[in-house]
């Protein structure tokens, strides 16, 4: 895998925080937005990486269901933390998850293949 779990977590938190800060800046302070963004991703990303692939061996089905699960769970958490209407929380979560998903695809399929990885000689 191009990104290990920790790299994916950093990438996910970074990209989703940008979206949260843009979309939630009127609802809350930057400190709460950052704290919530980190918390939401620390709680959901391990489930996406470790639980869904274990329970659902089919990659594409696991990917689709895990993304829907994350969309729902993060929407519930964002609605509760920021006192948002659920519809707005879903929109924020959808935008944030789309950003991190697309950035991950971009890095995995466009940037990583172009970057030579030096051999360690083992």
Buried (B, 14 or more C-beta within 10 A) or exposed (E): EBBEEEEBBEBBBBBBBBBBBEBBEEBBEEEBBBEBBBEBBEEBBEBBBEEBBEEBEEEEEBBEBBBEBBBBBBBBBBBEBBEBEEEBBBBBBBBBBBBBBEBBEEBBEEEEEEEEEEEEEE
